[in-house]
Amino acid sequence: MIVAVDQPNYIPWKGYFDLINDVDLFVFYNDVQYTVRDWRNRNKIITPNGEKWLSVPCGKDTSRLICEVKMTDHDWQKVHYETIRFAYGRCPHFEYVLPLLKDVYLDHEWEYLFELDMYLTERIAKDYLGIKTEFADSRDYVTRGAKHERMLSLLNSIGTDIYESGPAAKDYIIPEDYRKENIELRWKSYDGYPEYPQQSDEFNHYVSVIDLLCNAGPDSWKYVWGWREGTDYRAWTYE
C-alpha cells in the first residue's frame, strides 16, 4: 500500500492534490500540534487587485492539536464566499465551482477547522479532480512517541509498504529508520507544472486550487498530473 500523510490544509494548492493522487491512502494528520499563520487555516487566491490571503479566524492559542482548533466566529464564511466570487466571478469556469462554494460557505456552519479542511479537500479531490484515493484520519490508528517516531508508528499501524512524502520533510525524516521498518521512502517532486490561463500578469503556481478550478474547469487534472501521462517523467524519486 502506498501512503501519504499530511496535515490538513485550507483549500490547498494543486501540489497537495498531486500527492493525494499518487497514493492509495491519504491520511490527514489531525492529532499533532497546530501552528498559527500556517496553511492549516489560510491560503492565497488571485484577485483583480493581486494576491490575497484568505484566513479562517481560529485564535492564536498554540497549545492545541489540529483536531482541537475551533473557529472564533462564523462571519468569515460569507466574507470568503464573496471574496472568491469577486476574484473569480468572470473566469470561464466559475459556474463549475459555484456549487462547491455555496455548499461550503453558505450551507454549512463549521465549528472545527480540521473538519472544514478535510471536507473541502475530499470534495475537490473526488468531485472536481476525479481522484480515487481513499482518505483516513490519523486518530483512527494506534501511534506512540513524537515527531519521527510517531510518524513511523502511524505508518506501521496502517500497514504501509511505500511512504510518499513532500520534499520539506527531508529536514527531519531519517531514511535509515524507514529501511529498518521495511517501508520504502518516496520523495514527491512538485517541479514542472504547466501554466494554465490564469488571471494574472505574472503566473503563480503557489495559490489555492480554487484558482485552477475556476480557470481550467473539468480539465484541471491535466495541469496537476495529467500532463505527465505518456512521458518518461516521474513525479517522485526513491530514497
C-alpha positions in Angstrom: 0.0 0.0 0.0 1.3 3.5 -0.9 0.5 6.0 1.8 0.9 9.8 2.2 0.3 11.6 5.5 -0.1 15.4 5.8 -1.6 18.0 8.0 -5.0 19.3 6.7 -4.7 22.5 4.7 -7.3 25.1 3.9 -8.3 25.0 0.2 -4.8 23.6 -0.6 -2.6 24.3 -3.7 -2.6 21.9 -6.6 0.6 20.1 -5.4 -1.3 18.8 -2.3 -3.8 17.1 -4.7 -0.9 15.8 -6.9 0.4 14.0 -3.8 -3.0 12.6 -3.0 -3.4 11.3 -6.5 -0.1 9.4 -6.3 -1.1 7.2 -3.3 -3.7 4.5 -2.3 -4.4 6.1 1.1 -4.1 9.7 2.2 -4.1 10.3 5.9 -5.0 13.6 7.5 -2.5 14.2 10.4 -5.0 15.7 12.8 -3.6 14.8 16.2 -0.4 16.9 16.0 0.5 20.4 17.1 -1.4 23.2 15.5 0.8 26.0 14.1 -0.6 29.6 13.7 -0.1 31.6 10.5 0.3 28.4 8.5 -1.5 26.5 5.7 -3.9 24.9 8.2 -6.2 28.0 8.2 -5.2 30.1 5.2 -4.3 30.2 1.6 -3.8 32.6 -1.3 -6.1 33.4 -4.2 -5.6 35.9 -7.1 -8.0 38.8 -7.3 -8.2 41.7 -9.9 -6.1 43.6 -7.3 -3.4 41.0 -6.9 -2.8 38.2 -4.5 -4.9 38.0 -1.4 -4.8 35.8 1.7 -8.0 34.1 2.9 -7.6 33.3 6.6 -10.1 31.4 8.8 -10.1 33.1 12.3 -9.0 30.5 14.8 -7.3 32.5 17.5 -3.7 32.5 18.4 -3.5 29.7 21.0 -0.5 27.5 20.2 -1.2 24.8 22.8 -3.8 22.9 20.7 -3.8 19.9 18.5 -5.1 20.5 15.0 -8.2 18.5 15.9 -8.9 20.8 18.8 -8.9 24.1 16.8 -12.3 25.8 16.6 -13.3 28.9 14.6 -13.8 32.1 16.7 -16.8 33.2 14.7 -18.8 32.3 11.5 -18.8 35.7 9.8 -15.7 34.7 7.9 -17.7 32.2 5.8 -19.8 34.8 3.9 -16.7 37.0 3.6 -14.7 34.2 2.0 -17.6 33.4 -0.3 -17.9 36.9 -1.5 -14.2 37.4 -1.9 -13.8 34.3 -4.1 -16.8 35.3 -6.1 -15.3 38.8 -6.7 -12.0 37.3 -7.6 -13.2 34.6 -10.0 -16.7 35.5 -11.0 -15.7 36.3 -14.5 -13.4 33.3 -15.0 -14.6 30.8 -17.7 -15.4 28.0 -15.2 -16.6 29.9 -12.2 -20.1 28.3 -12.5 -18.4 24.9 -12.4 -17.0 25.7 -8.9 -20.0 27.7 -7.6 -22.0 24.6 -6.2 -19.0 23.8 -4.0 -18.6 27.3 -2.8 -22.3 27.6 -1.9 -22.2 24.2 -0.1 -19.1 25.0 1.9 -19.6 28.7 2.8 -23.4 29.2 2.7 -25.0 25.8 3.5 -22.7 24.7 6.4 -21.7 26.3 9.7 -18.3 25.0 10.7 -17.1 24.5 14.3 -13.7 22.7 13.9 -11.1 23.7 11.4 -9.9 20.2 10.6 -13.5 19.2 9.6 -13.7 22.1 7.2 -10.2 21.3 5.7 -11.0 17.6 5.3 -14.4 18.3 3.7 -13.0 20.8 1.2 -10.1 18.5 0.3 -12.2 15.4 -0.2 -14.9 17.2 -2.2 -12.4 18.8 -4.5 -10.4 15.6 -4.9 -13.3 13.3 -5.6 -15.9 15.6 -7.3 -13.7 18.0 -9.2 -10.4 16.2 -9.9 -11.7 12.6 -10.2 -9.2 11.3 -7.6 -9.9 7.7 -6.4 -7.6 7.7 -3.4 -9.1 6.7 0.0 -8.9 9.1 2.9 -8.4 8.5 6.6 -7.9 10.3 9.9 -4.7 9.7 11.9 -6.7 9.4 15.1 -8.1 6.1 13.8 -4.7 4.4 14.2 -2.5 3.5 17.2 0.6 5.7 17.5 3.3 6.2 20.0 6.1 8.7 20.6 6.5 12.1 19.0 7.6 13.5 15.6 9.7 11.0 13.7 8.9 8.0 15.9 5.2 8.9 15.9 5.1 9.0 12.1 6.8 5.6 11.8 4.4 4.1 14.3 1.5 5.5 12.3 2.7 4.1 9.1 3.3 0.7 10.7 -0.2 0.8 12.2 -1.6 1.4 8.7 0.4 -1.4 7.1 2.4 0.9 4.7 4.7 -0.6 2.0 5.7 2.8 0.4 5.5 6.1 2.1 5.4 9.2 -0.2 6.4 12.5 1.4 6.8 16.1 0.3 10.4 17.4 0.0 10.1 19.6 3.0 10.1 16.6 5.3 13.7 15.8 4.3 14.7 18.2 7.2 13.5 15.7 9.8 12.9 12.3 8.2 15.6 9.6 8.9 15.6 7.3 5.8 17.6 4.6 7.6 14.8 4.1 10.1 12.3 3.6 7.3 14.5 0.9 5.7 14.7 -0.8 9.1 10.9 -0.9 9.2 10.8 -2.2 5.6 9.0 0.9 4.4 10.2 2.3 1.0 10.5 6.1 1.1 9.4 8.1 -1.9 10.0 11.8 -2.3 7.4 13.8 -4.1 8.5 16.3 -6.8 6.5 19.4 -7.5 8.6 20.5 -10.4 7.5 21.2 -14.0 3.8 22.1 -13.6 2.5 23.7 -16.8 0.9 27.1 -16.7 -2.8 27.5 -17.3 -4.8 30.6 -18.4 -4.5 32.4 -15.1 -6.0 35.9 -14.5 -2.6 37.3 -13.5 0.2 39.3 -15.3 2.8 37.0 -13.7 1.9 33.3 -13.3 1.8 32.0 -9.8 1.8 28.2 -9.2 1.5 28.6 -5.4 -2.1 29.6 -4.9 -5.2 27.7 -3.8 -6.5 25.0 -6.2 -9.6 27.2 -6.5 -7.7 29.4 -8.9 -7.0 26.4 -11.2 -10.6 25.1 -11.0 -12.1 28.4 -11.9 -9.8 28.9 -14.9 -9.5 25.3 -16.2 -12.7 23.6 -15.0 -13.0 19.9 -15.8 -9.6 20.0 -17.4 -7.9 21.0 -14.1 -6.5 17.5 -13.5 -4.4 17.9 -16.7 -2.4 20.7 -15.1 -1.8 18.7 -11.9 -0.7 15.2 -13.1 -2.3 14.6 -16.5 0.5 16.5 -18.3 2.9 13.7 -17.3 1.0 10.9 -18.9 2.7 9.3 -21.9 6.1 10.7 -20.9 9.1 9.3 -19.0 8.8 12.0 -16.4 8.5 10.6 -12.8 6.9 12.7 -10.1 9.0 11.2 -7.4 12.3 9.7 -6.5 13.1 6.8 -4.1 15.4 7.1 -1.2 
